[in-house]
């Protein structure tokens, strides 16, 4: 079986600034991998490369069978990114944001509506909160709305960049349960988190990055 992610000496630049300087990494389907490293190590850039938001300059990058050197936009329907930005529209409600994202991913109106309701309920965002404009939600509620988009989309590859940021204890526990459930359903997860103990507890492996590349052999999480 082909790996979900296969990077070989992958290099990415922002102008002349190196974001990734030769990453080599394989992630099996159904695996949860925790990316560790200091700020500027390349963790966010690696996640953005995997969803086609950062261009591959040289090397090889295959994600879910998509060659990112030739078709980096085509991978986006199969992956879901939870990043520092929520990617939400402030003037739309939480329900409208989630439904819009699901329709954009190719779901029919009926299926998008059903998944939207289920995802919002899963994140405790039903009722009045579902119809509240995102601009009036708290930081934690906005974060949970962004997570609801991933829950509704059910991507094959989850890319989570500091996913626990802005969440209270109960919401962090809920997210960990959602990540575990996604893996049980067959999804692959790449996550970066400064909450090392929490992230490592749900991960199968830990991979260390520094200077835009993997700095040591991956090890199995305890």
ZIZI-V936738 format. One line per field, one symbol per residue. ss: DSSP state (A for helix, B for strand, O for the rest). phi: phi as a letter, one per 20 degrees, with the letter a starting at -180 (. if undefined). burial: b if it has 9 or more other ideal C-beta (glycine too) atoms within 8 Angstrom, else e. A space follows every 50 residues. Layout:
ss = ???
phi = ???
burial = ???
This chain:
ss = OOOOBBBBBBBBBBOOBBBBBBBBBBBOOOOBBBBBOOOOOOAAAAAAAA OOOOOOOBBBBBBOOBBAAAAOOAAAAOBBBBOOOOOOOOOOBAAAAAAA AAAAOOOOAAAAAAAAAAAAAAOOOOAAAAAOBAAAOOAAAAAAAAAAAA AAAOOOBBBBBOOOOOOOAAAAAAAAAAAAAAAAOOOBBBBBOOOAAAAA AAOOBBBBBBOOBBOOOOBBOO
phi = .fffccdclfcccdmdefecdpecaccffneddeedqfgnfoffffffff dnedfeebncbdclneeffdbffffffeccdddfefldefeefgffffff ffffeoffgfffffffffffffelcemfffeeggfdefgfffffffffgf ffflffcedddlfefndegffffffgffffffffeofdcdccbfegffff feeebdcecamnbfebfgcfff
burial = eebbbbbebbbbbeeeeebbbbbbbebbeebbbbbbbeeebbbbbbbbbb bbebebeebbbbbbebebeeebeebeebbbbbbeeeebeeebbbbbbbbb bbbeeebeeebbbebbbbbbbbbebeeebbebbbeebeebbbbbbbbbbb bbbbbbbbbbbbbbeebeeebbebbbebbbebbeeebbbbbbbeebebbb ebbebbbbbbebbbeeebeebe
